[in-house]
Amino acid sequence: MKGHKFYAGHDGTKFAYGGCPPLEKLHIYLTSRCNEQCQHCWVEAGPEQTARLAAPEVNRQINLAMPLGLQSLKITGGEPLLYKGETLSILSHAAGAGIVSKLETNGVLITNTMAAELAKLGCVVSISIDGASSESHDAFRRTKGSFDRRLHSVEKLISEGCIVEAVSCIHRGNVHQVHKIVSLCNCLGISYLKFNFPSRYGRAIRLADSGMLLSTAEILGTIRRLEQRYPLGNTSMELDFDIPRALRMYPRDGLRCKVMNLISILPDGRYSLCGIGVTHKDITFGTIKQQDIDEVWRESEVLTGLRNAISDGRKGVCGICTQYDACLGHCAAYMISEFGSINAQHPLCQDAYDRGLFPENFLKVL
């Protein structure tokens, strides 16, 4: 083992594992191929893509990541169930190792047999529902029949005892349906619903150019109405929003960017912080064909540089926000996509601050 440098975290503490933080989360972007062509896809997946990983090489990296502190695994894509054998092999391997797993899927390929197998593995299944009707959802996903098929899949999964989560991408074309989406997911028996607001990367750049993305004021107004109507603890289904905690009416604990404890493997085998590495190759470091995950986690100069950049603290409004230590900027992908830097400010928070919409009670007194 080569010599390791300890470096201080943002709170001054030092990390274990030879100068590295524990590797708690592993994201597997199994394939870039997808049977849908969603307008907002941040990894630009589609039917014409061919890159994919093989289960044996992924399972080997899972074994090597466990001594580093691995606790949870997520399989996403593209659409991982286009290669159901590979997906089930990885999920079964993770379950056998006692690792909590999640499958992100559009849901349209889930059969009764598949639902039973996922339930047996104890896998949480996350399915995207981007509208309260087939018209709004199918248009956004650019796939006819997508809405009805995924609702049937949710019913199959829940009937088998699976925990099902939902993610809904909110834009100008469906923002008027947010309450109906909540009601639909609640009626289906979904346990957790998160509203996402796409940022300007991947295909969502074209959404921004066409005026489909909501403004900061519109996003905050939508969230305020939802928070007022569905206060924490008042519904059987947990409702969440993909925004930093400082912009919430009811800030929640545990909503912290996991970038210090996460590594992803992209469909072409490159290691990356997360899926943003598909379009930002400067945050990728090594490939699964050339290096094992434990070596990359401990030895990568690129990864060490990114960690130290995070340790230097954030810029802009994040540098004067009292919630930063509990938030760590919420999501590094947003800062990288908007400002090209991992320790930049969160673009939504910065725009809110510039427009006088940022909560003053969360600003440090200078």
Solvent accessible surface area in square Angstrom, and as a share of the most:
residue,aa,sasa,rsa
1,M,177,0.79
2,K,143,0.61
3,G,76,0.73
4,H,51,0.23
5,K,172,0.73
6,F,118,0.49
7,Y,22,0.08
8,A,48,0.37
9,G,7,0.07
10,H,51,0.23
11,D,89,0.46
12,G,52,0.50
13,T,74,0.43
14,K,144,0.61
15,F,39,0.16
16,A,60,0.47
17,Y,83,0.32
18,G,29,0.28
19,G,2,0.01
20,C,4,0.02
21,P,0,0.00
22,P,36,0.23
23,L,0,0.00
24,E,50,0.22
25,K,55,0.23
26,L,0,0.00
27,H,21,0.09
28,I,0,0.00
29,Y,7,0.03
30,L,0,0.00
31,T,0,0.00
32,S,18,0.12
33,R,87,0.32
34,C,15,0.09
35,N,47,0.24
36,E,3,0.01
37,Q,78,0.35
38,C,11,0.06
39,Q,50,0.22
40,H,37,0.17
41,C,22,0.13
42,W,78,0.27
43,V,14,0.08
44,E,64,0.29
45,A,2,0.02
46,G,0,0.00
47,P,66,0.41
48,E,114,0.51
49,Q,62,0.27
50,T,115,0.67
51,A,36,0.28
52,R,112,0.41
53,L,4,0.02
54,A,41,0.32
55,A,5,0.04
56,P,100,0.63
57,E,34,0.15
58,V,0,0.00
59,N,21,0.11
60,R,125,0.46
61,Q,3,0.01
62,I,0,0.00
63,N,75,0.38
64,L,48,0.24
65,A,0,0.00
66,M,75,0.34
67,P,95,0.60
68,L,1,0.01
69,G,19,0.18
70,L,16,0.08
71,Q,112,0.50
72,S,28,0.18
73,L,4,0.02
74,K,38,0.16
75,I,0,0.00
76,T,13,0.07
77,G,8,0.07
78,G,16,0.16
79,E,2,0.01
80,P,0,0.00
81,L,8,0.04
82,L,43,0.22
83,Y,42,0.16
84,K,122,0.52
85,G,52,0.50
86,E,42,0.19
87,T,0,0.00
88,L,28,0.14
89,S,44,0.28
90,I,0,0.00
91,L,0,0.00
92,S,55,0.35
93,H,58,0.26
94,A,0,0.00
95,A,39,0.30
96,G,75,0.72
97,A,34,0.27
98,G,67,0.64
99,I,11,0.05
100,V,103,0.59
101,S,6,0.04
102,K,62,0.26
103,L,0,0.00
104,E,54,0.24
105,T,10,0.06
106,N,7,0.03
107,G,0,0.00
108,V,19,0.11
109,L,68,0.34
110,I,5,0.02
111,T,73,0.42
112,N,103,0.53
113,T,91,0.53
114,M,8,0.03
115,A,0,0.00
116,A,41,0.32
117,E,66,0.30
118,L,0,0.00
119,A,28,0.22
120,K,182,0.77
121,L,42,0.21
122,G,60,0.57
123,C,3,0.02
124,V,26,0.15
125,V,0,0.00
126,S,8,0.05
127,I,1,0.00
128,S,25,0.16
129,I,0,0.00
130,D,1,0.01
131,G,0,0.00
132,A,25,0.20
133,S,32,0.21
134,S,36,0.23
135,E,130,0.58
136,S,23,0.15
137,H,0,0.00
138,D,19,0.10
139,A,63,0.49
140,F,3,0.01
141,R,18,0.07
142,R,127,0.46
143,T,26,0.15
144,K,189,0.80
145,G,22,0.21
146,S,0,0.00
147,F,15,0.06
148,D,74,0.38
149,R,100,0.37
150,R,0,0.00
151,L,25,0.13
152,H,105,0.47
153,S,2,0.01
154,V,0,0.00
155,E,92,0.41
156,K,60,0.25
157,L,0,0.00
158,I,53,0.27
159,S,93,0.60
160,E,81,0.36
161,G,61,0.59
162,C,11,0.07
163,I,99,0.50
164,V,2,0.01
165,E,27,0.12
166,A,0,0.00
167,V,30,0.17
168,S,0,0.00
169,C,4,0.03
170,I,1,0.01
171,H,7,0.03
172,R,103,0.37
173,G,34,0.33
174,N,0,0.00
175,V,35,0.20
176,H,135,0.60
177,Q,20,0.09
178,V,9,0.05
179,H,52,0.23
180,K,134,0.57
181,I,0,0.00
182,V,6,0.04
183,S,59,0.38
184,L,38,0.19
185,C,0,0.00
186,N,63,0.32
187,C,111,0.66
188,L,28,0.14
189,G,45,0.43
190,I,4,0.02
191,S,49,0.31
192,Y,43,0.17
193,L,0,0.00
194,K,53,0.22
195,F,0,0.00
196,N,38,0.19
197,F,12,0.05
198,P,25,0.16
199,S,19,0.12
200,R,128,0.47
201,Y,21,0.08
202,G,7,0.07
203,R,18,0.07
204,A,1,0.01
205,I,85,0.43
206,R,142,0.52
207,L,6,0.03
208,A,29,0.23
209,D,117,0.61
210,S,79,0.51
211,G,39,0.38
212,M,54,0.24
213,L,27,0.14
214,L,19,0.10
215,S,54,0.35
216,T,13,0.07
217,A,57,0.44
218,E,67,0.30
219,I,15,0.07
220,L,16,0.08
221,G,22,0.21
222,T,2,0.01
223,I,0,0.00
224,R,61,0.22
225,R,135,0.49
226,L,1,0.00
227,E,9,0.04
228,Q,117,0.52
229,R,145,0.53
230,Y,37,0.14
231,P,41,0.26
232,L,97,0.48
233,G,78,0.75
234,N,106,0.54
235,T,50,0.29
236,S,110,0.71
237,M,3,0.01
238,E,70,0.31
239,L,15,0.08
240,D,5,0.03
241,F,9,0.04
242,D,27,0.14
243,I,1,0.00
244,P,3,0.02
245,R,24,0.09
246,A,2,0.02
247,L,0,0.00
248,R,10,0.04
249,M,66,0.30
250,Y,88,0.33
251,P,46,0.29
252,R,49,0.18
253,D,124,0.64
254,G,58,0.56
255,L,34,0.17
256,R,94,0.34
257,C,15,0.09
258,K,86,0.36
259,V,9,0.05
260,M,15,0.07
261,N,28,0.14
262,L,14,0.07
263,I,0,0.00
264,S,0,0.00
265,I,0,0.00
266,L,0,0.00
267,P,11,0.07
268,D,79,0.41
269,G,1,0.01
270,R,40,0.15
271,Y,0,0.00
272,S,0,0.00
273,L,4,0.02
274,C,19,0.11
275,G,0,0.00
276,I,0,0.00
277,G,0,0.00
278,V,42,0.24
279,T,57,0.33
280,H,46,0.21
281,K,143,0.61
282,D,102,0.53
283,I,6,0.03
284,T,19,0.11
285,F,11,0.04
286,G,30,0.29
287,T,35,0.20
288,I,14,0.07
289,K,158,0.67
290,Q,148,0.66
291,Q,59,0.26
292,D,35,0.18
293,I,0,0.00
294,D,33,0.17
295,E,74,0.33
296,V,1,0.00
297,W,2,0.01
298,R,61,0.22
299,E,45,0.20
300,S,17,0.11
301,E,154,0.69
302,V,67,0.38
303,L,3,0.02
304,T,39,0.23
305,G,39,0.38
306,L,24,0.12
307,R,7,0.03
308,N,57,0.29
309,A,27,0.21
310,I,4,0.02
311,S,24,0.15
312,D,116,0.60
313,G,18,0.18
314,R,19,0.07
315,K,114,0.48
316,G,41,0.39
317,V,1,0.01
318,C,10,0.06
319,G,34,0.33
320,I,40,0.20
321,C,11,0.06
322,T,66,0.38
323,Q,28,0.13
324,Y,24,0.09
325,D,86,0.44
326,A,44,0.34
327,C,9,0.06
328,L,6,0.03
329,G,2,0.02
330,H,25,0.11
331,C,35,0.21
332,A,4,0.03
333,A,1,0.01
334,Y,19,0.07
335,M,0,0.00
336,I,5,0.03
337,S,23,0.15
338,E,48,0.21
339,F,92,0.38
340,G,53,0.51
341,S,32,0.21
342,I,9,0.05
343,N,20,0.10
344,A,3,0.03
345,Q,31,0.14
346,H,3,0.01
347,P,21,0.13
348,L,24,0.12
349,C,6,0.04
350,Q,29,0.13
351,D,44,0.23
352,A,0,0.00
353,Y,88,0.33
354,D,100,0.52
355,R,159,0.58
356,G,67,0.65
357,L,73,0.36
358,F,11,0.04
359,P,31,0.19
360,E,144,0.64
361,N,115,0.59
362,F,30,0.13
363,L,40,0.20
364,K,100,0.42
365,V,150,0.86
366,L,173,0.86
